[in-house]
């Protein structure tokens, strides 16, 4: 049987490469965006670049072709934050949702269309926890959630400010903007920051 420390190490080792790759994909989009933005300023966007830009607007759910909004959304989420939230939401990978549906981030879905797992104490039978084929999809959906949902507008704004000051994107700082992630509000933020601190996750940022 693994000790608690070993279980945590295994959990981190399993998640780290997945988070890293997903963030690298976002960074590739970001580089692409900057190249396209330059082309737009010089008025020489070709058909392919226009198509890529359209795809980015769709993927990051930006309406009315707002370039500055798109730029704010195409960015990474610090690894320490992803690991800490996954640890809380999945009980370090031991929850029923994590085991049955790779649901590491407790993302809720409403209605019967999306694949999901019903919570046992379900007060609303239409609300389920979103299930995923694999951990990769779970991480991508979580990153997409933080990058697109209106509830995390302040998170994105804060991240943009850190970028503009040339600072490292730190999980413990950006955690402050996740007040709407959980009904626990401020208490949840403190839990996330404690996990980052206790498990020395900041080194991954």
Secondary structure, 3 states (H helix, E strand, C coil): CCCHHHHHHHHHHHHHHHHHHHHHHHHHHHHHHHHHHHHHHCCCCCHHHHHHHHHHHHHCCCCCCCHHHHHHHCCCCCHHHHHHHHHHHHCCCCCHHHHHHCCCCCCEEECCCCCEECCCCCCCCCEEEECCCCHHHHHHHHHHHHHHCHHHHHHHHHHHHHHHCCCCCCHHHHHHHCCCCCCCCHHHHHHHHHHHHHCCHHHHC
